[in-house]
């Protein structure tokens, strides 16, 4: 998740027919469902390409050349997937789909993550290229999605948790910029920080609307915003030389880890209930 000691430098469209295409993040895909609110819940998938790219950065300490080759494989695969999705969407496949922030993940957040790992692997040119792709499609799709949320009707209940995804592009974009500039804050870094902090306040006001009455595995979507935001706050705390940063960092890590633990326990309980229902055993919960 977040590193406690980062490196620091001194000083409204709809689809023609059928279900909307899944929007992937590391490990999860989301279907927005119908406008009536009876759509499918978010479903888990086995797409872990962004996570794999981050792992290659961590394993670079054991051999940078091998890590670079592994990173190249994952980043090319992710680029092909993102380009295929964009080509699919640009040819009218989204004409009856309610756009939600989950669509930002494969085309904006994934390039930012690729930029972070490229900086870790000392590939500044690739880091800059991936960062530019992330900024372009964050601005392009972000504008369309925000316009749809303001002018269109409310998202169906299964898609409302994706509103928390709004914090991910500024969080991972900030991390990408810090990684490319030695962990030091400059004007661009503070600009990303302002966007993220404002978006966090916005999401906080939306929590009563997006909360779920019962648990389902699609709620793991919250794990990525929490991890990305915690990672950024840890790095920002050190870069800004915040007094008492050691205590603040450990508190952030404890809160984030506690949230993941709760999700894990809730998932086990949820799976146990489903298993008892399938086997005909009474639900003791």
C-alpha positions as CSV (number, residue, x, y, z in Angstrom):
1,X,0.0,0.0,0.0
2,X,1.6,3.3,1.0
3,X,5.3,3.5,1.9
4,X,6.1,5.1,5.2
5,X,9.3,6.7,4.0
6,X,9.0,7.9,0.4
7,X,12.0,9.4,-1.4
8,X,12.2,13.2,-0.7
9,X,14.1,16.0,-2.4
10,X,15.6,18.7,-0.2
11,X,13.9,21.9,0.5
12,X,-25.3,11.5,-20.2
13,X,-24.8,9.2,-23.3
14,X,-26.5,5.8,-23.5
15,X,-25.9,2.5,-25.3
16,X,-28.0,1.2,-28.1
17,X,-28.8,-2.1,-26.6
18,X,-27.7,-4.6,-23.9
19,X,-25.7,-4.1,-20.8
20,X,-23.0,-1.4,-20.5
21,X,-19.5,-2.7,-20.9
22,X,-17.6,-3.4,-17.7
23,X,-15.2,-0.8,-16.4
24,X,-12.1,-2.3,-14.9
25,X,-9.9,-1.3,-12.1
26,X,-7.3,-3.5,-10.5
27,X,-9.3,-6.6,-9.7
28,X,-12.8,-5.3,-10.1
29,X,-15.2,-4.6,-13.0
30,X,-18.3,-2.5,-12.8
31,X,-21.6,-2.5,-14.7
32,X,-23.7,0.5,-14.3
33,X,-27.0,-1.3,-14.6
34,X,-30.2,0.1,-15.9
35,X,-31.5,3.6,-15.3
36,X,-34.3,2.1,-13.3
37,X,-31.9,1.1,-10.7
38,X,-32.3,-2.7,-11.1
39,X,-28.9,-3.2,-12.8
40,X,-26.3,-5.7,-11.7
41,X,-24.0,-5.1,-8.8
42,X,-20.3,-4.6,-9.4
43,X,-18.6,-7.9,-10.1
44,X,-15.1,-9.0,-9.4
45,X,-12.8,-9.9,-12.3
46,X,-9.3,-11.2,-12.5
47,X,-7.7,-8.1,-14.2
48,X,-4.7,-7.1,-12.1
49,X,-2.5,-5.3,-14.6
50,X,-2.1,-2.0,-12.7
51,X,-1.2,-4.0,-9.5
52,X,1.3,-6.0,-11.5
53,X,2.9,-2.8,-12.8
54,X,3.3,-1.6,-9.3
55,X,4.8,-4.9,-8.2
56,X,7.4,-4.7,-10.9
57,X,8.5,-1.4,-9.4
58,X,8.9,-3.0,-5.9
59,X,10.9,-6.0,-7.3
60,X,13.3,-3.7,-9.1
61,X,15.5,-3.8,-6.0
62,X,16.3,-7.4,-6.8
63,X,17.2,-6.7,-10.5
64,X,16.2,-3.6,-12.4
65,X,16.7,-5.2,-15.9
66,X,14.2,-8.0,-15.2
67,X,11.8,-5.6,-13.6
68,X,11.9,-3.4,-16.7
69,X,11.1,-6.3,-19.0
70,X,8.2,-7.4,-16.8
71,X,6.9,-3.8,-16.7
72,X,7.1,-3.6,-20.5
73,X,4.9,-6.7,-20.8
74,X,2.3,-5.4,-18.4
75,X,2.3,-1.8,-19.7
76,X,1.9,-2.9,-23.3
77,X,-1.0,-5.2,-22.4
78,X,-2.7,-2.4,-20.4
79,X,-2.2,0.1,-23.2
80,X,-3.7,-2.3,-25.7
81,X,-6.7,-2.9,-23.4
82,X,-7.2,0.8,-22.9
83,X,-6.9,1.6,-26.6
84,X,-9.4,-1.2,-27.4
85,X,-11.9,0.2,-24.9
86,X,-11.5,3.7,-26.2
87,X,-12.0,2.5,-29.8
88,X,-15.1,0.6,-28.7
89,X,-16.5,3.7,-26.9
90,X,-15.6,6.1,-29.7
91,X,-17.6,4.1,-32.2
92,X,-20.9,4.6,-30.4
93,X,-20.8,1.7,-27.9
94,X,-21.7,4.0,-25.0
95,X,-24.8,5.5,-26.7
96,X,-27.1,4.1,-24.0
97,X,-24.8,3.7,-21.1
98,X,-25.0,6.0,-18.0
99,X,-21.5,7.2,-17.7
100,X,-20.0,7.0,-14.2
101,X,-16.5,7.8,-12.8
102,X,-15.6,4.1,-13.1
103,X,-14.9,4.8,-16.7
104,X,-11.9,6.9,-15.7
105,X,-10.0,3.9,-14.3
106,X,-8.7,2.1,-17.4
107,X,-8.0,5.2,-19.4
108,X,-6.7,7.7,-16.8
109,X,-5.7,6.1,-13.5
110,X,-3.9,3.2,-15.2
111,X,-1.6,5.5,-17.2
112,X,-0.8,7.4,-14.0
113,X,0.1,4.2,-12.3
114,X,2.3,3.3,-15.3
115,X,4.1,6.6,-14.9
116,X,4.7,6.0,-11.2
117,X,6.3,2.6,-11.9
118,X,8.4,4.0,-14.8
119,X,9.8,6.6,-12.5
120,X,10.7,3.9,-10.0
121,X,12.5,2.0,-12.8
122,X,14.4,5.1,-13.8
123,X,12.6,5.4,-17.2
124,X,11.8,9.2,-17.2
125,X,10.8,9.4,-20.8
126,X,8.2,6.6,-20.5
127,X,7.0,8.2,-17.2
128,X,6.4,11.5,-18.9
129,X,4.6,9.8,-21.8
130,X,2.3,7.8,-19.5
131,X,1.6,10.9,-17.4
132,X,0.6,12.9,-20.5
133,X,-1.9,10.1,-21.5
134,X,-3.4,10.1,-18.0
135,X,-3.9,13.8,-18.0
136,X,-5.4,13.9,-21.4
137,X,-8.1,11.3,-20.8
138,X,-8.7,12.5,-17.2
139,X,-9.6,15.9,-18.6
140,X,-11.5,14.5,-21.6
141,X,-13.6,11.8,-19.9
142,X,-13.7,13.7,-16.6
143,X,-15.4,16.6,-18.2
144,X,-18.0,14.4,-20.0
145,X,-18.7,12.4,-16.8
146,X,-19.0,15.4,-14.5
147,X,-21.3,17.1,-17.1
148,X,-23.5,14.0,-17.2
149,X,-23.7,13.8,-13.4
150,X,-24.8,17.4,-13.2
151,X,-27.2,17.5,-16.1
152,X,-28.4,13.9,-16.2
153,X,-30.5,11.9,-13.8
154,X,-29.1,10.3,-10.7
155,X,-27.0,7.2,-11.1
156,X,-28.7,3.8,-10.4
157,X,-27.9,2.5,-6.9
158,X,-25.5,-0.2,-8.1
159,X,-23.3,2.4,-9.8
160,X,-23.3,5.0,-7.0
161,X,-20.3,3.6,-5.1
162,X,-18.3,4.5,-8.2
163,X,-18.6,8.2,-7.3
164,X,-15.7,7.5,-4.8
165,X,-13.6,6.9,-7.9
166,X,-13.5,10.7,-8.5
167,X,-10.6,10.9,-5.9
168,X,-8.4,8.4,-7.8
169,X,-7.2,10.4,-10.8
170,X,-5.9,13.3,-8.7
171,X,-4.4,11.0,-6.1
172,X,-2.5,8.7,-8.5
173,X,-1.7,11.7,-10.7
174,X,-0.2,13.5,-7.7
175,X,1.8,10.4,-6.9
176,X,3.0,10.2,-10.5
177,X,4.2,13.8,-10.4
178,X,5.9,13.4,-7.0
179,X,7.6,10.2,-8.2
180,X,8.9,11.9,-11.3
181,X,10.3,14.9,-9.4
182,X,12.1,13.3,-6.5
183,X,9.2,13.5,-4.0
184,X,9.3,17.3,-3.8
185,X,6.3,19.5,-4.0
186,X,6.2,22.3,-6.6
187,X,3.4,24.4,-8.2
188,X,2.0,21.4,-10.1
189,X,2.2,19.2,-7.0
190,X,0.3,21.7,-5.0
191,X,-2.2,22.0,-7.8
192,X,-2.9,18.3,-7.7
193,X,-3.1,18.5,-4.0
194,X,-5.8,21.1,-4.1
195,X,-7.9,19.1,-6.5
196,X,-7.6,16.0,-4.4
197,X,-8.5,17.7,-1.1
198,X,-11.5,19.4,-2.6
199,X,-12.6,16.1,-4.2
200,X,-12.3,14.4,-0.8
201,X,-14.7,17.0,0.7
202,X,-17.1,16.5,-2.2
203,X,-17.1,12.7,-1.8
204,X,-17.7,13.2,2.0
205,X,-20.8,15.1,1.3
206,X,-22.0,12.4,-1.1
207,X,-21.5,9.5,1.3
208,X,-25.1,9.6,2.6
209,X,-26.2,9.1,-1.0
210,X,-23.8,6.3,-2.0
211,X,-23.9,4.2,1.2
212,X,-25.2,0.7,0.8
213,X,-27.8,-0.9,3.2
214,X,-26.3,-4.4,2.8
215,X,-22.8,-5.7,2.0
216,X,-21.9,-7.1,-1.4
217,X,-18.5,-7.8,-2.9
218,X,-18.8,-4.8,-5.2
219,X,-18.0,-2.6,-2.2
220,X,-14.3,-3.5,-2.7
221,X,-14.4,-0.6,-5.1
222,X,-13.8,1.5,-2.0
223,X,-10.4,-0.1,-1.5
224,X,-8.7,1.6,-4.4
225,X,-9.7,5.2,-3.5
226,X,-8.6,4.5,0.1
227,X,-5.3,3.1,-0.9
228,X,-4.6,5.8,-3.5
229,X,-5.5,8.6,-1.2
230,X,-3.6,7.2,1.8
231,X,-0.5,6.7,-0.4
232,X,-0.7,10.3,-1.6
233,X,-1.3,11.7,1.9
234,X,1.8,9.8,3.2
235,X,4.0,11.2,0.5
236,X,2.5,14.7,0.8
237,X,3.0,14.7,4.6
238,X,6.8,14.1,4.1
239,X,7.1,16.4,1.1
240,X,5.5,19.3,2.9
241,X,7.5,18.6,6.1
242,X,4.3,18.5,8.2
243,X,5.2,18.6,12.0
244,X,4.6,15.3,13.7
245,X,4.5,13.5,10.4
246,X,5.6,10.2,11.8
247,X,2.5,10.0,14.0
248,X,0.2,11.2,11.2
249,X,1.6,8.6,8.8
250,X,1.1,5.7,11.2
251,X,-2.4,6.9,11.9
252,X,-3.2,7.1,8.2
253,X,-1.8,3.6,7.7
254,X,-3.8,2.2,10.6
255,X,-7.1,3.7,9.4
256,X,-6.6,2.4,5.9
257,X,-5.5,-1.0,7.0
258,X,-8.5,-1.2,9.4
259,X,-10.8,-0.4,6.5
260,X,-9.3,-3.2,4.4
261,X,-9.6,-5.6,7.4
262,X,-13.3,-4.7,7.8
263,X,-13.8,-5.4,4.1
264,X,-12.1,-8.7,4.4
265,X,-14.1,-9.8,7.4
266,X,-17.4,-8.7,5.8
267,X,-16.5,-10.6,2.6
268,X,-15.9,-13.8,4.6
269,X,-19.2,-13.4,6.5
270,X,-21.0,-12.7,3.2
271,X,-19.4,-15.7,1.5
272,X,-20.3,-17.9,4.5
273,X,-24.0,-16.9,4.3
274,X,-24.1,-17.6,0.6
275,X,-22.5,-21.0,1.2
276,X,-25.0,-21.9,3.9
277,X,-27.9,-20.8,1.6
278,X,-26.6,-23.0,-1.2
279,X,-26.1,-26.0,1.1
280,X,-29.5,-25.6,2.7
281,X,-28.1,-24.8,6.2
282,X,-29.9,-22.2,8.3
283,X,-28.5,-18.7,8.3
284,X,-27.2,-18.2,11.8
285,X,-26.4,-14.5,11.2
